Amino acid sequence: MALLDPYAGPWTERHAAHMLRRVTFGFQPTRLSEAVSAGIAATVDSLLATLPASAKPKHPTTGESFLDAPFAPMENALYTQYVKAWWAEQLLTTTPNIREKMVLFWMSHFTVEFQAVQNYVFCYQYLEYMRANALGDFKSMTRWVTLSPAMLRYLNGNTNTAGNPNENYARELQELFANGKGPEIEVGNYTTYTESDVKAAARVLTGWREQRLTGVVSFQPRQHDTADKQFSAAYGNRVIRGRNTPTAGNEELDELLDMIFTQEATERHVVRKLYRWFVDATIDADVERDVIAPLGRLLRQSNWSVMPVMRTLLRSQHFNDQAFHGSQISSPADFMFGTLRSLPSIAAPAAEPQRTQFYIGLQANMNNLQMSLGDPPSVAGYEAYHQQPDYDRLWMNTATLPLRNATTDVLVLGQRSRPGMFDTIAYVRSIPNASDPYALIDAINTNLFAVPFPDDIRTTLLGDVLQGGTAPIYEWTQEWETFVASPNNQQLRTRMKAKLDNLFVYLFRMAEYHIV
């Protein structure tokens, strides 16, 4: 059976949960039930549906969008923080859909670092473009990125001049953004491009400037290299003819991108990155032949639209293979926003500026977990998606694991006299047949964990954790029913909360909680 054939197996809660975990950030039980009832085709269609644009970030005090006013250099650090907080809000509150995962993907693929760009307007425009074009035309996106004020500033395209070409963007365009490194044929030279191609591409891209305050991008013919640009055998020894006209910049850029996008390597490079983001880090010969290659051809045949590629992948036998359930370590975004979105009692404060401070805290926690929004560690993006051989295992280390545990501990138990945001009693009350201890633990497992608990783990969780090792498991039924009959009895509530808080603290600290 071909790996990309439409999935024809059972569409269970486990399969639907896998889809929702990989494509969105967390889900609530009602969303899981809806997905199971709808079936795989309708579920994928809903996840790929176009969402309306989000309202612009606003100043937490004035309620006005600071993006509509002239750029304020002295407020850059503060307003950049507000943009990041706004992004965190979209990750937490947007209708369950692939858009937020795709935006994070593109911001790691076409990397800019906000702290290097030093302009909150440019950074917001860049982020918003990725949101509006999350499943759009990869080639058009590459062209837009090339001339975006954020990228011109980040990779020094705005200092690229005839006689003194800057090679930064020309290199990353080929190495990271478009065709990628093929096998190395000699030091610095690859089957997809060579050092001479980097130099030639840099000359093609000379003359572009962004206005420092307004972000208006213009081509300056006097700063453009008007000589012919010779490319290597990797590009069929192509020559891009130099021009000395007001339209030279656009014409030569289009020829450069047409040349790069002629390579089969380009379609495969971006598909591999999508595969590692949504499916698995391992790409063996079978996956390369039966998944990457045909999806790459589909991308080209679809005029570089990512939508058909993602629809085919998500509906495939391969993506829905049970072997991939729990095969990835959750990213900080999966962990943080997946947890918050899966617990219905958690919500940001309604009033400003407390609401903005809540989201500033979330993006600060993302920084600590080594997935800084808008500031990946390098131009190559987040290491977990490209750094061999560890890939997603890089998310877990001696610094991040204690922070993850501390995060969920605070959600449950609170801190500094403030109660936890997660109401464990309300959560359990929403579970049908919660008086049956095994039905309770199985429902929690399905909703919050990517893989089933073995029988011995179920017994440990119920006997040693929930019941504290001091009462038989079966006594849970009477305890819960007694509490439900008298929910306002403070003594019963206190005891029940202690039991359930202890259970969820333990569950969130389990290794199995950190896989998707």
KEBA-186094 format. One line per field, with one value per residue (C-alpha): residue number from 0; x, y, z. Coordinates in pm, 1 decimal. Layout:
<recs>
num <- NUM,...
X <- X,...
Y <- Y,...
Z <- Z,...
</recs>
This chain:
<recs>
num <- 0,1,2,3,4,5,6,7,8,9,10,11,12,13,14,15,16,17,18,19,20,21,22,23,24,25,26,27,28,29,30,31,32,33,34,35,36,37,38,39,40,41,42,43,44,45,46,47,48,49,50,51,52,53,54,55,56,57,58,59,60,61,62,63,64,65,66,67,68,69,70,71,72,73,74,75,76,77,78,79,80,81,82,83,84,85,86,87,88,89,90,91,92,93,94,95,96,97,98,99,100,101,102,103,104,105,106,107,108,109,110,111,112,113,114,115,116,117,118,119,120,121,122,123,124,125,126,127,128,129,130,131,132,133,134,135,136,137,138,139,140,141,142,143,144,145,146,147,148,149,150,151,152,153,154,155,156,157,158,159,160,161,162,163,164,165,166,167,168,169,170,171,172,173,174,175,176,177,178,179,180,181,182,183,184,185,186,187,188,189,190,191,192,193,194,195,196,197,198,199,200,201,202,203,204,205,206,207,208,209,210,211,212,213,214,215,216,217,218,219,220,221,222,223,224,225,226,227,228,229,230,231,232,233,234,235,236,237,238,239,240,241,242,243,244,245,246,247,248,249,250,251,252,253,254,255,256,257,258,259,260,261,262,263,264,265,266,267,268,269,270,271,272,273,274,275,276,277,278,279,280,281,282,283,284,285,286,287,288,289,290,291,292,293,294,295,296,297,298,299,300,301,302,303,304,305,306,307,308,309,310,311,312,313,314,315,316,317,318,319,320,321,322,323,324,325,326,327,328,329,330,331,332,333,334,335,336,337,338,339,340,341,342,343,344,345,346,347,348,349,350,351,352,353,354,355,356,357,358,359,360,361,362,363,364,365,366,367,368,369,370,371,372,373,374,375,376,377,378,379,380,381,382,383,384,385,386,387,388,389,390,391,392,393,394,395,396,397,398,399,400,401,402,403,404,405,406,407,408,409,410,411,412,413,414,415,416,417,418,419,420,421,422,423,424,425,426,427,428,429,430,431,432,433,434,435,436,437,438,439,440,441,442,443,444,445,446,447,448,449,450,451,452,453,454,455,456,457,458,459,460,461,462,463,464,465,466,467,468,469,470,471,472,473,474,475,476,477,478,479,480,481,482,483,484,485,486,487,488,489,490,491,492,493,494,495,496,497,498,499,500,501,502,503,504,505,506,507,508,509,510,511,512,513,514,515
X <- 0.0,143.8,237.0,50.9,-270.9,-567.0,-587.3,-851.2,-802.7,-1006.2,-1060.7,-1053.3,-1010.6,-641.1,-608.8,-807.9,-606.1,-281.3,-405.0,-507.3,-183.6,38.6,-159.3,-278.1,-172.0,-380.5,-752.2,-1042.9,-1253.6,-1542.5,-1311.5,-1187.0,-1542.6,-1626.3,-1322.9,-1409.0,-1767.6,-1666.8,-1417.1,-1068.1,-1149.6,-1377.9,-1142.0,-847.4,-1057.2,-1156.0,-795.3,-683.7,-969.6,-878.1,-924.6,-1001.3,-713.4,-648.7,-682.8,-355.0,-173.9,-287.3,-122.6,-245.7,-308.6,-452.8,-624.7,-492.0,-271.5,81.3,148.0,-65.9,150.9,494.6,779.7,893.3,1262.9,1267.7,978.0,1118.1,1205.3,868.1,660.2,854.8,762.2,398.3,419.5,558.1,286.6,26.0,177.6,153.8,-212.3,-277.8,-112.9,-339.8,-672.6,-700.7,-962.1,-798.7,-640.0,-307.5,-232.1,-50.1,173.5,249.0,331.9,579.9,721.5,775.2,923.9,1179.5,1232.4,1256.2,1425.1,1463.6,1563.5,1356.5,1642.8,1861.7,1595.2,1538.6,1208.5,878.3,684.5,903.7,881.4,503.2,469.2,689.6,493.4,160.0,266.3,342.1,0.9,-178.3,17.5,65.0,-50.9,23.2,271.2,621.5,791.1,601.4,676.2,1047.4,1036.4,848.0,1090.3,1386.7,1265.8,1098.4,1243.4,1294.5,1505.8,1693.2,1797.7,1855.5,2084.1,2234.7,2071.5,2041.7,2422.2,2468.9,2623.5,2811.0,3181.7,3113.3,2856.2,2725.6,2682.8,2476.5,2130.5,2255.8,2410.4,2111.3,1868.9,2043.1,2166.1,1856.9,1554.9,1523.1,1729.1,1936.3,2270.4,2303.1,2590.9,2924.5,3142.7,3437.3,3488.8,3219.8,3070.4,2754.5,2553.0,2286.0,2510.1,2872.8,3064.4,3077.1,2695.9,2677.0,2894.8,2697.7,2361.8,2487.3,2567.8,2217.8,2073.1,2273.0,2093.9,1793.6,1729.5,1470.3,1380.5,1487.6,1167.1,891.4,1011.1,952.1,1172.8,1322.7,1575.6,1873.2,2015.0,2339.3,2419.3,2343.9,2608.6,2526.6,2770.5,2660.4,2641.2,2782.5,2650.4,2802.1,2714.2,2477.6,2252.5,2343.9,2608.6,2328.8,2416.6,2190.8,2242.0,2332.1,2105.9,2128.1,1762.4,1517.0,1362.5,1692.5,1653.9,1317.1,1407.5,1730.7,1568.4,1294.9,1554.2,1750.2,1444.2,1328.7,1672.9,1677.3,1320.2,1400.0,1604.0,1428.4,1626.9,1415.4,1083.9,1233.2,1415.1,1103.7,900.7,1166.5,1143.0,763.6,795.4,1032.8,804.1,479.4,573.4,916.2,1285.2,1389.5,1381.2,1505.5,1534.4,1174.7,1033.9,1249.3,1124.0,760.5,676.2,925.2,966.7,594.5,502.0,776.6,632.5,287.0,424.8,566.7,256.9,43.5,239.7,422.4,104.8,161.9,-208.6,-234.1,86.9,-40.8,-384.3,-227.6,16.3,-238.5,-488.3,-225.3,-169.1,177.4,88.9,-186.7,28.8,5.1,384.0,398.8,171.7,401.4,708.3,815.9,924.6,693.9,834.5,805.7,508.7,340.7,407.8,313.2,20.1,-90.1,-121.9,-305.5,-545.8,-624.7,-731.2,-1068.1,-1039.1,-737.2,-786.0,-600.9,-724.2,-1001.8,-873.1,-579.3,-291.4,-305.6,-396.3,-89.3,130.9,-7.9,100.2,435.5,485.4,400.4,648.2,911.9,853.8,899.3,1237.4,1336.6,1228.2,1461.7,1200.3,1202.5,921.5,1070.1,1427.6,1546.0,1907.9,2043.5,1949.4,1898.9,1600.9,1532.0,1795.8,1547.7,1423.7,1758.3,2039.9,2147.9,2141.8,1941.0,1665.0,1363.8,1557.2,1729.3,1415.3,1476.4,1783.3,1886.1,1771.9,1436.2,1293.2,1287.2,1128.4,858.6,785.2,776.9,534.3,277.5,328.0,232.5,-68.3,-200.0,-76.6,-26.7,248.9,302.6,-44.1,-207.7,-414.2,-340.2,-517.2,-610.3,-925.5,-864.4,-1204.5,-1392.3,-1186.8,-1269.4,-1635.7,-1646.6,-1541.2,-1833.1,-1832.9,-1549.6,-1659.4,-1507.9,-1135.7,-1019.9,-1259.5,-1128.0,-761.9,-831.7,-1020.5,-735.3,-490.2,-680.3,-721.3,-370.4,-133.1,-24.5,15.5,-197.6,-86.3,11.8,-192.6,80.7,105.7,-272.0,-264.6,23.3,-149.8,-472.8,-337.8,-14.5,-84.3,-459.3,-525.0,-185.5,-112.1,-334.7,-674.5,-793.3,-856.5,-1221.5,-1288.9,-1246.2,-1598.3,-1761.8,-1534.9,-1614.4,-1988.0,-1998.0,-1825.0,-2049.3,-2352.8,-2220.6,-1993.1,-2022.1,-1889.9,-1558.4,-1395.3,-1481.3,-1373.5,-1037.9,-964.2,-1074.5,-871.0,-559.2,-605.5,-662.0,-393.0,-144.5,-254.2,-220.1,115.1,239.6,82.3,234.6,577.8,563.3,797.2,498.3,341.4,624.3,570.3,322.9
Y <- 0.0,337.3,553.3,857.8,671.4,809.0,650.8,377.7,228.3,282.5,645.1,615.5,864.7,779.2,859.8,1181.4,1286.6,1226.2,1445.9,1726.6,1714.8,1732.3,1994.2,2219.1,2306.4,2089.4,2016.4,1979.3,1661.9,1814.3,1890.4,1531.3,1397.7,1626.6,1504.5,1140.1,1196.5,1400.3,1147.7,1206.5,1389.7,1647.1,1688.1,1762.5,2006.0,2194.5,2208.1,2350.8,2600.0,2965.5,3168.7,3541.0,3773.9,3857.2,4211.3,4401.4,4419.6,4707.8,4912.9,4768.4,5113.4,5315.2,5033.0,5176.4,4993.2,5128.0,4987.6,5257.0,5537.5,5640.7,5415.7,5504.2,5408.0,5471.0,5227.4,4953.9,4707.7,4749.8,4732.5,4428.7,4263.2,4351.8,4195.4,3875.7,3875.4,3919.1,3621.3,3414.3,3513.5,3385.6,3054.6,3015.2,3148.6,3100.5,2850.2,2503.0,2506.4,2438.4,2809.0,2859.9,2554.7,2670.4,3023.6,2887.4,2662.6,2950.6,3172.5,2897.7,2831.9,3191.2,3299.6,3656.5,3748.2,4030.1,4145.8,4186.1,4354.5,4618.0,4738.9,4619.5,4731.4,4528.3,4227.5,4244.8,4283.0,3976.5,3770.4,3881.2,3790.6,3436.6,3420.4,3537.5,3300.2,3001.8,2747.8,2960.5,2978.4,2888.0,3050.6,3377.7,3365.2,3328.6,3633.8,3840.6,3740.1,3840.4,4200.7,4232.0,4510.7,4266.6,4027.9,4307.4,4431.3,4089.6,3942.6,4271.6,4290.5,4662.7,4699.1,4484.2,4708.0,4681.5,4651.7,4542.6,4262.3,4117.7,3740.4,3671.4,3646.4,3489.4,3209.3,3144.5,3161.3,2860.5,2680.1,2713.8,2873.3,2722.0,2437.6,2344.5,2171.5,1866.7,1621.2,1801.2,1752.6,1944.3,2184.2,2453.0,2320.8,2111.5,1943.8,2213.0,2522.3,2627.2,2913.5,3080.0,3064.3,3242.4,3520.8,3544.3,3549.2,3825.0,4035.3,3974.2,4106.7,4428.9,4761.2,4695.2,4927.8,4968.1,5308.7,5305.8,5439.7,5365.9,5029.6,5133.4,4910.8,5049.5,4949.8,5181.5,5123.0,5308.3,5054.2,4752.2,4534.4,4564.1,4295.6,3947.5,3683.4,3340.2,3039.4,2692.0,2354.2,2305.4,2547.7,2433.2,2708.6,2964.5,3330.1,3603.5,3903.3,4224.5,4523.7,4897.6,4998.2,5093.4,4743.3,4553.8,4450.2,4284.7,4125.0,3970.3,3857.1,3678.9,3504.7,3400.6,3248.8,3079.9,2921.3,2804.3,2674.5,2473.1,2238.5,1929.5,1986.4,2292.3,2110.4,1827.3,2054.8,2231.2,1907.7,1742.3,2030.3,2004.6,1630.6,1675.1,1940.7,1745.1,1375.9,1251.9,1338.3,1017.7,1022.4,689.3,577.7,452.3,778.4,978.9,776.2,723.2,1040.8,1323.0,1280.1,1255.8,1540.0,1748.2,1680.8,1772.4,2100.0,2190.7,2075.6,2287.3,2601.2,2580.7,2593.3,2422.2,2350.9,2039.8,1902.0,1927.9,1791.1,1486.6,1428.9,1461.9,1231.6,969.7,618.5,727.2,1022.0,822.4,517.0,430.9,402.4,784.2,822.4,969.0,949.3,1312.3,1494.4,1789.7,2129.4,2405.3,2539.4,2197.5,2164.3,2514.9,2600.3,2239.3,2210.4,2540.0,2473.4,2124.1,2245.2,2424.9,2615.3,2818.2,3159.7,3489.0,3778.2,3974.2,4318.6,4505.7,4547.0,4221.4,4035.9,4161.1,4078.0,3723.9,3677.4,3846.9,3584.0,3303.7,3420.1,3467.6,3108.1,3002.8,3178.4,2979.0,2656.6,2743.5,2828.9,3205.6,3343.9,3560.0,3494.2,3146.7,3075.9,3124.8,3183.8,2806.2,2825.0,2600.4,2329.3,2054.2,2058.4,2044.5,1941.1,1581.9,1332.3,1448.8,1655.9,1681.9,1524.4,1861.8,2002.5,1800.8,1871.9,1942.3,2304.2,2260.9,1953.0,2113.7,2423.9,2215.4,2043.6,2375.8,2515.1,2239.6,2232.3,2601.5,2545.6,2288.2,2407.7,2781.7,2981.9,3263.2,3224.8,3237.0,2926.8,2718.6,2807.8,2446.1,2336.5,1962.6,1896.2,2070.4,1881.1,1542.8,1635.6,1686.5,1325.5,1082.6,795.0,949.8,736.4,435.3,473.7,296.5,491.5,810.2,735.8,616.2,938.1,1152.0,943.6,982.3,1357.3,1443.2,1165.1,1045.3,679.7,446.1,358.7,-6.6,-188.3,-170.0,208.4,244.0,47.2,254.3,581.0,475.1,288.2,464.6,817.0,884.3,672.1,743.8,375.7,376.3,280.9,20.4,146.9,46.5,287.2,574.5,513.3,576.5,873.8,1046.0,979.0,1108.2,1428.5,1478.4,1441.0,1715.2,1938.3,2232.2,2032.4,2210.7,1919.4,1680.0,1935.4,1996.7,1626.3,1563.6,1857.1,1728.5,1385.3,1516.6,1785.5,1519.4,1298.0,1569.4,1694.0,1337.3,1294.0,1615.4,1507.0,1170.5,1125.4,1018.2,1361.5,1519.6,1327.8,1397.3
Z <- 0.0,-100.5,196.0,62.9,-16.5,181.0,524.6,525.7,870.9,1187.2,1287.4,1663.8,1946.0,1940.6,1569.7,1597.4,1903.8,1713.9,1431.3,1666.1,1867.7,1561.3,1371.2,1655.5,2008.1,2237.1,2235.3,2470.5,2490.3,2297.0,2003.7,2007.9,2000.8,1709.9,1514.5,1570.3,1458.5,1153.6,1017.3,889.1,564.4,724.9,1019.1,790.0,587.6,902.7,1021.5,685.5,654.4,608.4,925.2,941.2,1015.3,1379.0,1510.2,1546.2,1878.6,2096.1,2363.1,2695.8,2844.1,2556.1,2369.9,2042.2,1793.6,1827.5,1479.4,1317.7,1455.7,1324.4,1433.8,1787.4,1826.4,2200.5,2248.7,2026.5,2304.7,2477.2,2160.3,2036.1,2364.4,2300.3,1952.4,2103.1,2369.1,2094.2,1912.9,2232.0,2256.1,1902.9,1990.4,2290.5,2164.4,1787.4,1668.4,1647.9,1304.2,1134.1,1090.5,1419.0,1367.1,1012.9,1126.0,1378.9,1105.8,862.8,1131.8,1191.7,820.3,693.3,1012.3,1123.8,1478.1,1621.7,1844.4,1535.1,1319.8,1589.1,1446.0,1591.9,1281.5,1043.9,1276.4,1300.2,922.6,873.8,1124.7,982.9,629.0,747.7,910.4,595.6,370.6,600.0,337.8,36.4,-250.8,-132.0,-428.7,-389.3,-19.2,-92.2,-317.5,-61.1,214.1,-3.2,-23.7,314.4,530.2,819.1,607.1,428.7,769.4,933.2,665.5,552.4,210.8,274.4,259.8,-52.4,-319.5,-648.6,-574.8,-215.2,-231.4,96.1,62.6,375.7,220.2,-104.6,101.3,326.9,33.7,-115.7,194.5,415.4,250.7,-98.3,-242.9,63.0,81.1,-139.3,-98.0,-61.8,-370.3,-226.3,61.5,41.3,-282.4,-301.0,-571.8,-532.5,-527.9,-496.9,-340.4,-679.6,-692.0,-356.1,-494.0,-817.8,-636.2,-404.8,-711.3,-849.4,-523.3,-504.5,-481.7,-255.6,37.5,310.7,450.4,814.7,969.2,715.7,583.6,223.3,5.9,-312.9,-575.9,-628.8,-981.9,-904.2,-630.4,-849.0,-1016.1,-1386.0,-1508.3,-1611.5,-1336.4,-1418.1,-1225.1,-1191.9,-1337.3,-1040.9,-1229.7,-1578.5,-1612.3,-1631.1,-1694.3,-1559.6,-1782.3,-1602.2,-1653.6,-1600.3,-1579.4,-1303.3,-1330.6,-1322.4,-958.5,-1005.7,-1337.8,-1212.9,-887.6,-1081.2,-1298.6,-990.6,-823.7,-1145.1,-1170.6,-807.2,-822.7,-1135.1,-917.6,-785.3,-467.5,-385.0,-373.1,-169.2,73.2,199.5,204.8,422.3,664.8,676.3,733.6,1026.7,1174.8,1151.5,1129.5,1236.8,1237.9,1061.3,682.1,550.9,189.6,181.3,316.0,75.5,-220.9,-122.2,72.7,14.4,-362.6,-451.1,-215.7,-375.2,-719.4,-589.5,-454.5,-796.0,-984.8,-749.6,-844.2,-512.1,-302.2,34.6,91.3,-133.6,15.0,371.4,280.7,113.2,399.5,680.3,512.9,425.3,552.0,652.8,875.6,1047.1,1109.4,1478.2,1488.3,1493.5,1795.5,2058.0,1833.9,1890.6,2203.1,2240.8,2152.4,2413.0,2213.0,2214.0,2585.4,2693.1,2468.2,2428.7,2805.0,2848.1,2561.8,2692.4,3037.6,3013.7,3341.6,3228.0,3070.0,3056.9,3273.6,3106.8,3205.7,3061.1,3135.7,3333.8,3016.2,2832.7,3131.4,3128.1,2766.5,2828.1,3097.4,2855.5,2592.7,2864.9,2972.5,2609.5,2614.4,2921.4,2751.8,2459.8,2198.2,2201.0,1985.7,1711.8,1820.2,1716.7,1815.5,1462.9,1100.6,1070.8,1308.0,1605.6,1629.0,1713.6,1353.1,1174.4,1409.6,1350.3,1512.6,1813.9,1651.3,1888.3,2177.1,2206.1,2365.7,2681.7,2894.6,3252.2,3218.0,3045.0,3221.3,3569.4,3413.6,3247.1,3578.0,3760.1,3501.9,3546.2,3924.9,3937.8,3713.2,3958.1,4296.9,4247.1,4410.6,4661.4,4813.0,4468.8,4379.7,4075.3,3751.1,3677.9,3859.6,3888.2,4044.3,3762.8,3507.0,3659.9,3696.0,3318.3,3261.4,3213.9,3462.6,3667.8,3964.1,3784.0,3861.8,3547.8,3325.3,3490.2,3426.9,3072.3,2987.2,3124.7,2927.1,2599.4,2643.1,2761.6,2655.3,2311.5,2410.4,2626.8,2978.6,3028.8,3290.6,3555.0,3513.2,3541.8,3866.1,4003.1,3918.0,4084.2,4384.9,4475.7,4345.5,4354.8,4662.9,4816.2,4870.0,5178.8,5038.8,4786.9,4435.5,4447.6,4734.2,4490.2,4360.2,4697.4,4773.7,4446.7,4463.7,4821.6,4714.9,4409.5,4634.6,4868.2,4655.7,4897.5,5192.6,5245.8,5424.2,5142.7,4880.1,5046.5,5065.4,4707.8,4576.2,4751.1,4593.5,4242.8,4261.1,4363.5,4074.1,3809.9,3939.5,3901.5,3557.0,3419.2,3543.6,3365.2,3069.5,2859.8,2902.9,2703.1,2379.7,2100.5
</recs>
